[in-house]
Amino acid sequence: SRFTEYNSVRIPDKEHSLFRLVEPLIYETPTNEVGGLLRTAGFETDFASIPWWATGFFIPCDRRWNKAAILHDYIWREARGAADVLYGNYIFYEAMRVGGSSITISFIFWLGVTY
């Protein structure tokens, strides 16, 4: 699996709390199930929704997981049922690993979105 396009986001102003995708973000899997998932700019995300008490350990907008977080937000918004949500959580873990996060950090984030 891999990200095939670099993404950039617009930082929110004082009136908005979400980040906006400026360029396309494309994630491909070996079976291409999610390939081309997110093609349009303009998608809004909060990156990783981390509880306030955990922000000392995990920076919400860390570049190692921001693409995975955008992808996860998109999958969750488009989910049609429990199977889509679980698959989205798996893709989130996989995309974090592809983005360079350690197994430990990726697993902690996967636990956070799954339970």
Secondary structure, 3 states (H helix, E strand, C coil): CEECCCCCEECCCCCCCCEEECCCECEECCCCCCCCCECCCCCEECCCCCCHHHCCCCCCCCCCCHHHHHHHHHHHHHCCCHHHHHHHHHHHHHHHHHCCCCHHHHHHHHHHHHC
